[in-house]
Amino acid sequence: MRKIVARLLRALGVMKFDFLAETASTFPSDAGLAQGRLVVVRDGDVEKWACLTCPGGCGRTINLSLNPLRRPKWTVAIDFWRRPTLLPSVHQLNECGCHFWIKGGCIDWCQGGRPKDNSAMHGRH
Ligand SMILES: [Zn+2]
């Protein structure tokens, strides 16, 4: 319900976000991970992975480890509206090469980190 309200507020221009977070107990299948969804995979109370589809246009699924015992690791914070903030930044090492932060659900592209063909995302910054 909150997600529907969040989308409505975005449509009205009241709120901005590119990603909303959700939690799951299993890995999302590639086909099931739409743009704009960030899935936090947790095992009981332990957050294991943050999964999202690359916003840079290559469409790859990016799996970021949230396990504090592994390197590299990321942390994800989710606000009231389920907008994720991901730390540190995400740097794709494939041909896409995109480099971005997710802050408050919004993609914040690093300088030079934004692919030329980014028709999948629309710039709002
Ligand atoms: Zn990419």
Residues whose N, C-alpha, C, O or C-beta is under 5 A from the ligand:
A	BS01	ZN	C54 G56 G57 C58 G59 Q92 C96
